[in-house]
Amino acid sequence: MSGKFDAKSHVAHMEKVMGLTIEDDWRPVVEAHIAATQKAAELVLSFPLDEEVEAAPVFEP
């Protein structure tokens, strides 16, 4: 990822792209959730995997 992720800018951009209206009272909560999701994604993407690793074809609990 290039540069620092900006949750506020991302929410504003996606609001326009998706044709949504986010009320001002909800905006900080939405931005906080997007920022938390980005941090979780960063952790997942930073986990090292071998090149040979493949996803299981069938989930078996």
Secondary structure, DSSP 8 states (H G I E B T S, - for coil): --S---HHHHHHHHHHHHT----TTTHHHHHHHHHHHHHHHHHHHHS---TT----SS---
